[in-house]
Amino acid sequence: MAININAYQEVLSRLKPYNARLVAVSKTKPAEDIAAFYAAGQRIFGENYVQELVDKQAVLPADIEWHFIGHLQSNKVKYMAPFVHTIHAVDSLKLLQEINKQAAKHQRVINCLLQVHIAAEETKFGMDEQELQQLLAAWNSRQSDFAHVRIAGMMGMATNTTNETQVRQEFHQLHQLFGSVKTTFFNTQDYFRELSIGMSADYTIALEEGSTLVRIGSLLFGERNYNQ
Protein backbone atom coordinates (compact mmCIF):
# COMPACT_ATOMS: atom_id res chain seq x y z
CA MET A 1 0.00 0.00 0.00
CA ALA A 2 1.21 3.47 -0.89
CA ILE A 3 -0.62 5.30 1.88
CA ASN A 4 1.33 7.88 3.84
CA ILE A 5 0.24 8.05 7.48
CA ASN A 6 2.97 10.57 8.33
CA ALA A 7 1.65 12.98 5.69
CA TYR A 8 -1.87 12.38 7.03
CA GLN A 9 -0.82 13.39 10.55
CA GLU A 10 0.95 16.46 9.22
CA VAL A 11 -2.12 17.57 7.25
CA LEU A 12 -4.31 17.13 10.34
CA SER A 13 -1.92 19.24 12.43
CA ARG A 14 -2.03 22.02 9.82
CA LEU A 15 -5.84 21.93 9.67
CA LYS A 16 -6.31 22.09 13.42
CA PRO A 17 -5.67 25.83 14.03
CA TYR A 18 -8.24 26.64 11.32
CA ASN A 19 -10.90 24.17 12.51
CA ALA A 20 -10.93 22.85 8.94
CA ARG A 21 -11.71 19.26 8.02
CA LEU A 22 -10.00 16.83 5.69
CA VAL A 23 -11.76 15.15 2.79
CA ALA A 24 -9.42 12.27 1.95
CA VAL A 25 -9.73 11.91 -1.83
CA SER A 26 -9.72 8.19 -2.48
CA LYS A 27 -10.65 8.06 -6.19
CA THR A 28 -9.06 5.10 -8.04
CA LYS A 29 -7.68 3.80 -4.73
CA PRO A 30 -8.65 0.37 -3.36
CA ALA A 31 -10.97 -0.13 -0.41
CA GLU A 32 -8.01 -1.51 1.58
CA ASP A 33 -6.27 1.88 1.48
CA ILE A 34 -9.44 3.62 2.66
CA ALA A 35 -9.79 1.06 5.45
CA ALA A 36 -6.21 1.82 6.58
CA PHE A 37 -6.99 5.54 6.90
CA TYR A 38 -10.29 4.67 8.58
CA ALA A 39 -8.31 2.67 11.17
CA ALA A 40 -6.16 5.79 11.71
CA GLY A 41 -9.29 7.79 12.49
CA GLN A 42 -10.29 9.34 9.16
CA ARG A 43 -14.05 9.37 8.48
CA ILE A 44 -14.59 11.71 5.50
CA PHE A 45 -13.68 10.36 2.07
CA GLY A 46 -14.20 11.95 -1.33
CA GLU A 47 -14.85 10.17 -4.62
CA ASN A 48 -15.06 11.44 -8.22
CA TYR A 49 -16.77 8.55 -9.98
CA VAL A 50 -20.27 7.41 -9.07
CA GLN A 51 -19.89 3.69 -9.74
CA GLU A 52 -16.63 3.55 -7.82
CA LEU A 53 -18.25 5.35 -4.90
CA VAL A 54 -21.21 2.96 -4.86
CA ASP A 55 -18.93 -0.10 -4.97
CA LYS A 56 -16.74 1.14 -2.11
CA GLN A 57 -19.64 2.25 0.08
CA ALA A 58 -21.03 -1.29 -0.06
CA VAL A 59 -17.89 -2.87 1.43
CA LEU A 60 -16.63 -0.22 3.86
CA PRO A 61 -17.85 0.83 7.34
CA ALA A 62 -21.31 2.39 7.48
CA ASP A 63 -20.23 5.44 9.45
CA ILE A 64 -17.98 6.81 6.70
CA GLU A 65 -19.12 10.26 5.58
CA TRP A 66 -18.99 10.03 1.80
CA HIS A 67 -18.48 13.21 -0.21
CA PHE A 68 -18.89 13.27 -3.98
CA ILE A 69 -16.41 15.80 -5.34
CA GLY A 70 -16.39 15.20 -9.11
CA HIS A 71 -18.46 16.64 -11.93
CA LEU A 72 -21.89 15.06 -11.58
CA GLN A 73 -24.41 14.21 -14.28
CA SER A 74 -28.06 14.41 -13.21
CA ASN A 75 -28.81 10.84 -14.33
CA LYS A 76 -26.21 9.44 -11.91
CA VAL A 77 -27.56 11.05 -8.73
CA LYS A 78 -30.00 8.22 -8.00
CA TYR A 79 -27.22 5.69 -7.45
CA MET A 80 -25.69 7.48 -4.48
CA ALA A 81 -28.77 9.25 -3.12
CA PRO A 82 -29.36 6.56 -0.45
CA PHE A 83 -26.10 7.35 1.37
CA VAL A 84 -24.03 10.29 0.08
CA HIS A 85 -23.47 12.96 2.74
CA THR A 86 -22.29 15.96 0.71
CA ILE A 87 -22.12 16.74 -3.02
CA HIS A 88 -19.41 19.33 -3.64
CA ALA A 89 -19.91 20.27 -7.26
CA VAL A 90 -23.49 21.45 -7.78
CA ASP A 91 -23.22 23.67 -10.84
CA SER A 92 -26.81 24.05 -12.07
CA LEU A 93 -30.39 24.43 -10.84
CA LYS A 94 -31.29 21.29 -12.79
CA LEU A 95 -28.76 19.25 -10.81
CA LEU A 96 -29.95 20.70 -7.49
CA GLN A 97 -33.54 19.76 -8.40
CA GLU A 98 -32.51 16.20 -9.27
CA ILE A 99 -30.59 15.77 -6.02
CA ASN A 100 -33.66 16.98 -4.13
CA LYS A 101 -35.91 14.57 -6.05
CA GLN A 102 -33.70 11.54 -5.42
CA ALA A 103 -33.08 12.44 -1.75
CA ALA A 104 -36.83 12.71 -1.21
CA LYS A 105 -37.26 9.10 -2.35
CA HIS A 106 -35.05 8.04 0.56
CA GLN A 107 -36.45 10.60 3.00
CA ARG A 108 -33.02 12.17 3.36
CA VAL A 109 -31.48 15.63 3.21
CA ILE A 110 -28.27 15.84 1.18
CA ASN A 111 -25.76 18.62 1.76
CA CYS A 112 -24.83 20.49 -1.40
CA LEU A 113 -22.01 22.90 -2.16
CA LEU A 114 -22.37 25.30 -5.09
CA GLN A 115 -19.38 25.12 -7.43
CA VAL A 116 -18.06 28.43 -8.71
CA HIS A 117 -15.58 28.70 -11.57
CA ILE A 118 -12.61 30.68 -10.22
CA ALA A 119 -9.72 29.29 -12.30
CA ALA A 120 -8.17 30.78 -15.42
CA GLU A 121 -8.54 27.38 -17.13
CA GLU A 122 -11.65 26.78 -19.20
CA THR A 123 -11.51 23.05 -18.47
CA LYS A 124 -12.63 23.52 -14.87
CA PHE A 125 -16.35 23.23 -14.16
CA GLY A 126 -18.48 25.62 -12.14
CA MET A 127 -20.85 28.57 -12.40
CA ASP A 128 -19.85 32.16 -12.97
CA GLU A 129 -21.12 34.77 -10.54
CA GLN A 130 -24.21 35.60 -12.59
CA GLU A 131 -25.22 31.94 -12.90
CA LEU A 132 -24.70 31.50 -9.15
CA GLN A 133 -26.98 34.45 -8.39
CA GLN A 134 -29.64 33.10 -10.76
CA LEU A 135 -29.58 29.67 -9.10
CA LEU A 136 -29.81 31.19 -5.62
CA ALA A 137 -32.65 33.50 -6.64
CA ALA A 138 -34.60 30.54 -8.07
CA TRP A 139 -33.95 28.45 -4.95
CA ASN A 140 -34.84 31.34 -2.65
CA SER A 141 -38.14 32.03 -4.36
CA ARG A 142 -39.40 28.49 -3.77
CA GLN A 143 -37.45 26.99 -0.88
CA SER A 144 -40.29 24.63 -0.01
CA ASP A 145 -39.56 22.79 -3.28
CA PHE A 146 -36.05 22.01 -2.01
CA ALA A 147 -36.80 20.40 1.35
CA HIS A 148 -34.39 17.50 0.72
CA VAL A 149 -31.25 19.48 -0.10
CA ARG A 150 -29.29 21.78 2.19
CA ILE A 151 -27.09 24.38 0.54
CA ALA A 152 -24.22 24.13 2.99
CA GLY A 153 -21.62 26.31 1.26
CA MET A 154 -19.49 26.71 -1.84
CA MET A 155 -16.67 24.99 -3.67
CA GLY A 156 -13.99 26.02 -6.12
CA MET A 157 -10.80 24.86 -7.80
CA ALA A 158 -7.89 27.21 -8.31
CA THR A 159 -5.84 27.36 -11.49
CA ASN A 160 -3.25 24.59 -11.75
CA THR A 161 -0.22 26.87 -11.55
CA THR A 162 2.90 27.40 -9.45
CA ASN A 163 1.97 31.11 -9.20
CA GLU A 164 0.93 31.24 -5.55
CA THR A 165 -0.22 34.85 -5.84
CA GLN A 166 -2.75 33.88 -8.50
CA VAL A 167 -3.97 30.88 -6.48
CA ARG A 168 -4.37 33.04 -3.38
CA GLN A 169 -6.24 35.69 -5.36
CA GLU A 170 -8.68 33.09 -6.73
CA PHE A 171 -9.35 31.61 -3.28
CA HIS A 172 -9.70 35.09 -1.79
CA GLN A 173 -12.21 36.07 -4.48
CA LEU A 174 -14.32 32.98 -3.72
CA HIS A 175 -14.17 33.62 0.03
CA GLN A 176 -15.46 37.15 -0.54
CA LEU A 177 -18.26 35.84 -2.76
CA PHE A 178 -19.08 33.25 -0.08
CA GLY A 179 -19.43 36.05 2.47
CA SER A 180 -21.74 38.07 0.26
CA VAL A 181 -23.92 35.02 -0.54
CA LYS A 182 -24.15 34.19 3.17
CA THR A 183 -25.23 37.74 4.02
CA THR A 184 -27.81 37.86 1.23
CA PHE A 185 -29.35 34.39 1.35
CA PHE A 186 -28.25 32.55 4.52
CA ASN A 187 -27.77 35.21 7.16
CA THR A 188 -29.67 33.27 9.83
CA GLN A 189 -28.69 29.75 8.72
CA ASP A 190 -25.62 28.44 10.50
CA TYR A 191 -25.50 25.39 8.21
CA PHE A 192 -24.20 27.58 5.36
CA ARG A 193 -20.59 27.49 6.52
CA GLU A 194 -18.52 25.23 4.25
CA LEU A 195 -15.92 26.56 1.85
CA SER A 196 -14.41 23.63 -0.04
CA ILE A 197 -11.13 24.94 -1.45
CA GLY A 198 -7.61 23.56 -1.44
CA MET A 199 -6.03 20.34 -2.67
CA SER A 200 -2.67 18.65 -2.15
CA ALA A 201 -0.62 21.39 -3.82
CA ASP A 202 -2.38 24.48 -2.49
CA TYR A 203 -4.26 23.58 0.68
CA THR A 204 -2.06 25.67 2.99
CA ILE A 205 -2.95 28.80 0.98
CA ALA A 206 -6.62 27.74 0.99
CA LEU A 207 -6.60 27.48 4.78
CA GLU A 208 -5.31 31.03 5.04
CA GLU A 209 -8.12 32.14 2.70
CA GLY A 210 -10.96 30.60 4.71
CA SER A 211 -11.20 26.95 3.69
CA THR A 212 -13.28 24.69 5.94
CA LEU A 213 -12.87 21.55 3.81
CA VAL A 214 -9.65 20.59 2.02
CA ARG A 215 -9.72 17.84 -0.62
CA ILE A 216 -6.43 15.95 -0.47
CA GLY A 217 -5.57 12.79 -2.38
CA SER A 218 -2.04 12.34 -3.71
CA LEU A 219 -0.31 13.52 -0.50
CA LEU A 220 -2.09 10.74 1.40
CA PHE A 221 -2.57 7.95 -1.11
CA GLY A 222 0.28 8.49 -3.56
CA GLU A 223 -0.27 9.36 -7.20
CA ARG A 224 -3.49 8.48 -8.93
CA ASN A 225 -3.86 5.11 -10.67
CA TYR A 226 -4.68 6.26 -14.20
CA ASN A 227 -4.82 2.74 -15.60
CA GLN A 228 -8.03 1.84 -13.75
Secondary structure, DSSP 8 states (H G I E B T S, - for coil): ----HHHHHHHHHHHGGGT-EEEEE-TT--HHHHHHHHHTT--EEEES-HHHHHHHHHHS-TT-EEEE-S---GGGHHHHTTT--EEEEE-SHHHHHHHHHHHHHTT--EEEEEEB--SS-TTS--B-HHHHHHHHHHHHHTGGGGTTEEEEEEE----SSS-HHHHHHHHHHHHHHHHHHHHHH-TT-TT--EEE---TTTHHHHHHTT-SEEEE-HHHH-S--TT-
